[in-house]
């Protein structure tokens, strides 16, 4: 039989309203700078940094906590180029390709 559900209590601290507004505006401003980028850098990224990013991404909420995503880190430049081409082709077929895609 499955173990009983035992949630971890949320240690929640309420911030002053003016601080919440400031943080909300700063976060929106930061997020408005987000862009989808298909121009891959040749600069190496430490595996530990990638692992930490994936661990963080894996904490994102999902319906019924199913977490249906998979993450793949690609080092091979030729494979990166192939992925970029496939994404561009799929976007063009859907009429969603922007001239900004690399």
N, CA, C and O of each residue as an XYZ file, in Angstrom:
408
protein
N       0.835     -1.181      0.000
C       0.000      0.000      0.000
C       0.884      1.250      0.000
O       1.949      1.266      0.617
N       0.435      2.286     -0.691
C       1.210      3.525     -0.801
C       1.271      4.238      0.544
O       0.352      4.154      1.359
N       2.385      4.946      0.751
C       2.531      5.724      1.979
C       1.492      6.838      2.013
O       1.078      7.342      0.969
N       1.080      7.213      3.199
C       0.127      8.315      3.356
C       0.787      9.619      2.915
O       1.991      9.814      3.084
N      -0.016     10.492      2.355
C       0.475     11.804      1.914
C       0.840     12.631      3.133
O       0.012     12.830      4.022
N       2.056     13.107      3.181
C       2.536     13.901      4.308
C       3.218     15.150      3.761
O       4.434     15.160      3.571
N       2.434     16.216      3.505
C       3.020     17.412      2.890
C       3.996     18.115      3.822
O       3.884     18.047      5.046
N       4.949     18.787      3.204
C       5.909     19.594      3.952
C       5.273     20.956      4.180
O       4.870     21.610      3.218
N       5.173     21.401      5.433
C       4.557     22.707      5.698
C       5.323     23.833      5.009
O       6.551     23.812      4.938
N       4.587     24.805      4.509
C       5.183     25.963      3.845
C       5.594     26.986      4.894
O       4.766     27.438      5.685
N       6.849     27.343      4.900
C       7.346     28.388      5.790
C       7.213     29.701      5.032
O       8.113     30.083      4.284
N       6.108     30.382      5.219
C       5.764     31.549      4.414
C       5.884     32.825      5.236
O       5.366     32.909      6.349
N       6.563     33.805      4.683
C       6.696     35.101      5.317
C       6.033     36.146      4.429
O       6.321     36.230      3.235
N       5.155     36.931      5.009
C       4.486     37.986      4.252
C       5.364     39.229      4.233
O       5.881     39.658      5.265
N       5.522     39.797      3.048
C       6.308     41.023      2.886
C       5.382     42.227      2.941
O       4.184     42.099      2.686
N       5.918     43.391      3.270
C       5.107     44.617      3.226
C       4.595     44.855      1.799
O       5.270     44.517      0.826
N       3.403     45.437      1.686
C       2.764     45.641      0.389
C       3.643     46.433     -0.578
O       3.718     46.078     -1.754
N       4.304     47.483     -0.123
C       5.146     48.288     -1.021
C       6.319     47.448     -1.557
O       6.733     47.621     -2.703
N       6.849     46.548     -0.732
C       7.917     45.664     -1.194
C       7.392     44.664     -2.230
O       8.069     44.379     -3.218
N       6.187     44.134     -2.001
C       5.597     43.197     -2.972
C       5.393     43.878     -4.317
O       5.686     43.293     -5.360
N       4.888     45.128     -4.301
C       4.700     45.860     -5.561
C       6.031     46.078     -6.261
O       6.141     45.876     -7.470
N       7.031     46.485     -5.513
C       8.351     46.720     -6.103
C       8.928     45.452     -6.706
O       9.469     45.478     -7.812
N       8.817     44.349     -5.992
C       9.344     43.073     -6.498
C       8.560     42.598     -7.715
O       9.137     42.059     -8.660
N       7.230     42.802     -7.689
C       6.399     42.393     -8.831
C       6.766     43.182    -10.085
O       6.889     42.609    -11.168
N       6.939     44.484     -9.942
C       7.311     45.320    -11.096
C       8.709     44.960    -11.608
O       8.933     44.885    -12.816
N       9.639     44.741    -10.688
C      11.005     44.382    -11.092
C      11.011     43.036    -11.815
O      11.721     42.864    -12.806
N      10.219     42.085    -11.321
C      10.169     40.767    -11.957
C       9.554     40.866    -13.349
O      10.060     40.254    -14.290
N       8.460     41.633    -13.493
C       7.846     41.802    -14.813
C       8.827     42.457    -15.781
O       8.924     42.055    -16.940
N       9.548     43.461    -15.307
C      10.532     44.131    -16.168
C      11.621     43.152    -16.599
O      12.024     43.134    -17.762
N      12.086     42.350    -15.669
C      13.112     41.362    -16.016
C      12.566     40.334    -17.005
O      13.244     39.988    -17.972
N      11.357     39.847    -16.774
C      10.779     38.828    -17.653
C      10.461     39.381    -19.042
O      10.461     38.634    -20.020
N      10.191     40.673    -19.131
C       9.907     41.257    -20.447
C      11.155     41.292    -21.323
O      11.056     41.510    -22.530
N      12.317     41.082    -20.734
C      13.569     41.033    -21.489
C      13.866     39.631    -22.026
O      14.803     39.453    -22.804
N      13.072     38.635    -21.614
C      13.296     37.253    -22.016
C      13.089     37.093    -23.519
O      12.165     37.674    -24.089
N      13.926     36.326    -24.140
C      13.810     36.045    -25.568
C      14.133     34.574    -25.804
O      14.937     33.978    -25.087
N      13.501     34.007    -26.805
C      13.873     32.665    -27.238
C      15.061     32.818    -28.172
O      15.008     33.589    -29.129
N      16.116     32.095    -27.899
C      17.353     32.248    -28.663
C      17.754     30.910    -29.261
O      17.807     29.892    -28.570
N      18.033     30.932    -30.546
C      18.523     29.738    -31.224
C      19.916     29.982    -31.781
O      20.347     29.306    -32.715
N      20.599     30.928    -31.217
C      21.961     31.241    -31.631
C      22.886     30.724    -30.536
O      23.138     31.412    -29.547
N      23.382     29.523    -30.718
C      24.138     28.862    -29.667
C      25.565     29.387    -29.582
O      26.221     29.623    -30.596
N      26.023     29.562    -28.366
C      27.377     30.012    -28.111
C      28.340     28.839    -28.209
O      27.968     27.703    -27.915
N      29.556     29.102    -28.612
C      30.585     28.076    -28.621
C      31.288     27.961    -27.277
O      32.138     27.091    -27.081
N      30.931     28.839    -26.361
C      31.560     28.869    -25.042
C      31.078     27.681    -24.201
O      29.872     27.462    -24.089
N      31.987     26.924    -23.618
C      31.569     25.782    -22.807
C      30.886     26.226    -21.510
O      31.218     27.266    -20.941
N      29.931     25.419    -21.059
C      29.222     25.677    -19.807
C      29.537     24.516    -18.871
O      29.377     23.359    -19.261
N      29.976     24.792    -17.660
C      30.288     23.698    -16.733
C      29.081     22.788    -16.507
O      27.961     23.263    -16.321
N      29.322     21.478    -16.526
C      28.237     20.511    -16.334
C      27.488     20.742    -15.028
O      26.268     20.583    -14.978
N      28.198     21.113    -13.982
C      27.546     21.367    -12.697
C      26.541     22.493    -12.768
O      25.494     22.443    -12.122
N      26.860     23.528    -13.566
C      25.949     24.654    -13.740
C      24.711     24.208    -14.514
O      23.594     24.610    -14.190
N      24.909     23.385    -15.524
C      23.775     22.846    -16.282
C      22.908     21.982    -15.372
O      21.682     22.093    -15.392
N      23.537     21.126    -14.579
C      22.791     20.249    -13.666
C      21.969     21.080    -12.685
O      20.825     20.737    -12.386
N      22.540     22.160    -12.189
C      21.812     23.020    -11.242
C      20.621     23.683    -11.926
O      19.550     23.789    -11.328
N      20.791     24.129    -13.166
C      19.687     24.736    -13.912
C      18.568     23.725    -14.142
O      17.390     24.061    -14.015
N      18.929     22.494    -14.478
C      17.927     21.448    -14.704
C      17.205     21.108    -13.396
O      15.988     20.924    -13.391
N      17.949     21.023    -12.290
C      17.301     20.765    -10.994
C      16.301     21.877    -10.666
O      15.210     21.606    -10.164
N      16.670     23.107    -10.945
C      15.770     24.229    -10.686
C      14.544     24.157    -11.596
O      13.418     24.338    -11.131
N      14.752     23.896    -12.879
C      13.634     23.799    -13.820
C      12.684     22.674    -13.422
O      11.473     22.782    -13.612
N      13.229     21.608    -12.876
C      12.404     20.469    -12.470
C      11.482     20.757    -11.302
O      10.600     19.953    -11.002
N      11.671     21.897    -10.634
C      10.795     22.251     -9.521
C       9.565     23.032     -9.987
O       8.709     23.376     -9.172
N       9.469     23.310    -11.275
C       8.328     24.072    -11.785
C       7.032     23.296    -11.535
O       7.009     22.069    -11.626
N       5.961     24.016    -11.222
C       4.694     23.329    -10.979
C       4.152     22.700    -12.256
O       4.399     23.179    -13.363
N       3.414     21.624    -12.074
C       2.752     20.968    -13.204
C       1.439     20.384    -12.710
O       1.268     20.147    -11.514
N       0.520     20.154    -13.625
C      -0.770     19.590    -13.261
C      -0.611     18.266    -12.545
O       0.076     17.369    -13.033
N      -1.237     18.139    -11.402
C      -1.180     16.927    -10.582
C       0.260     16.527    -10.255
O       0.541     15.365     -9.961
N       1.152     17.493    -10.310
C       2.577     17.264    -10.018
C       3.153     16.119    -10.858
O       3.972     15.331    -10.385
N       2.707     16.047    -12.111
C       3.148     14.961    -12.997
C       4.506     15.234    -13.619
O       5.202     14.297    -14.012
N       4.894     16.490    -13.716
C       6.179     16.888    -14.289
C       6.486     16.117    -15.579
O       7.390     15.282    -15.607
N       5.730     16.403    -16.644
C       5.840     15.629    -17.881
C       7.007     15.998    -18.784
O       7.081     15.504    -19.909
N       7.901     16.831    -18.340
C       8.973     17.309    -19.208
C      10.208     16.436    -19.129
O      10.401     15.650    -18.201
N      11.032     16.610    -20.147
C      12.344     15.966    -20.198
C      13.343     17.050    -20.585
O      13.026     17.942    -21.372
N      14.534     16.972    -20.038
C      15.575     17.952    -20.337
C      16.738     17.240    -21.010
O      17.102     16.125    -20.635
N      17.315     17.898    -22.006
C      18.457     17.351    -22.725
C      19.493     18.457    -22.864
O      19.180     19.548    -23.340
N      20.707     18.184    -22.457
C      21.809     19.131    -22.633
C      22.679     18.616    -23.776
O      23.117     17.466    -23.767
N      22.922     19.474    -24.752
C      23.663     19.076    -25.951
C      24.992     19.816    -26.000
O      25.027     21.045    -25.942
N      26.077     19.072    -26.108
C      27.408     19.674    -26.210
C      27.910     19.733    -27.655
O      28.643     20.655    -28.013
N      27.536     18.789    -28.463
C      28.054     18.652    -29.818
C      27.566     19.795    -30.713
O      26.360     19.927    -30.925
N      28.481     20.630    -31.247
C      28.069     21.775    -32.067
C      27.304     21.372    -33.330
O      26.385     22.079    -33.744
N      27.670     20.251    -33.942
C      26.951     19.815    -35.143
C      25.517     19.434    -34.808
O      24.595     19.743    -35.562
N      25.330     18.770    -33.690
C      23.983     18.396    -33.264
C      23.168     19.633    -32.901
O      21.975     19.699    -33.196
N      23.803     20.609    -32.264
C      23.116     21.865    -31.961
C      22.621     22.521    -33.247
O      21.494     23.013    -33.310
N      23.466     22.523    -34.262
C      23.097     23.119    -35.545
C      21.930     22.366    -36.184
O      21.028     22.976    -36.758
N      21.957     21.045    -36.080
C      20.880     20.224    -36.634
C      19.562     20.512    -35.907
O      18.511     20.617    -36.539
N      19.622     20.639    -34.581
C      18.429     20.950    -33.799
C      17.867     22.304    -34.224
O      16.659     22.453    -34.403
N      18.750     23.289    -34.384
C      18.328     24.621    -34.802
C      17.615     24.564    -36.155
O      16.581     25.205    -36.344
N      18.167     23.800    -37.084
C      17.558     23.679    -38.409
C      16.184     23.026    -38.331
O      15.249     23.458    -39.005
N      16.063     21.992    -37.516
C      14.779     21.298    -37.363
C      13.724     22.218    -36.748
O      12.568     22.212    -37.170
N      14.125     23.003    -35.757
C      13.186     23.928    -35.122
C      12.752     24.995    -36.113
O      11.572     25.338    -36.193
N      13.711     25.516    -36.865
C      13.380     26.535    -37.867
C      12.417     25.973    -38.917
O      11.438     26.626    -39.280
N      12.697     24.766    -39.398
C      11.842     24.142    -40.413
C      10.426     23.943    -39.872
O       9.449     24.230    -40.563
N      10.317     23.451    -38.637
C       8.995     23.240    -38.041
C       8.252     24.560    -37.871
O       7.046     24.634    -38.110
N       8.973     25.604    -37.457
C       8.352     26.912    -37.269
C       7.893     27.488    -38.605
O       6.825     28.095    -38.683
N       8.685     27.304    -39.646
C       8.305     27.794    -40.970
C       7.061     27.075    -41.469
O       6.183     27.696    -42.068
N       6.977     25.767    -41.226
C       5.807     24.995    -41.643
C       4.546     25.482    -40.937
O       3.460     25.451    -41.514
N       4.684     25.926    -39.703
C       3.540     26.421    -38.944
C       3.307     27.904    -39.177
O       2.369     28.482    -38.626
N       4.157     28.526    -39.993
C       4.022     29.955    -40.257
C       4.394     30.813    -39.070
O       3.948     31.955    -38.959
N       5.214     30.268    -38.178
C       5.586     30.993    -36.962
C       7.037     31.414    -36.949
O       7.535     31.882    -35.925
N       7.724     31.257    -38.060
C       9.151     31.557    -38.082
C       9.368     33.061    -38.149
O       8.800     33.749    -38.997
N      10.180     33.547    -37.261
C      10.538     34.955    -37.239
C      11.852     35.132    -37.986
O      12.689     34.230    -38.013
N      12.022     36.279    -38.581
C      13.294     36.563    -39.248
C      14.413     36.668    -38.229
O      15.587     36.661    -38.600
N      14.064     36.768    -36.928
C      15.074     36.877    -35.887
C      15.694     35.519    -35.546
O      16.702     35.474    -34.841
N      15.120     34.416    -36.027
C      15.695     33.108    -35.720
C      16.961     32.960    -36.539
O      16.927     32.846    -37.764
N      18.097     32.965    -35.817
C      19.445     32.839    -36.315
C      19.586     32.613    -37.748
O      20.705     32.495    -38.247
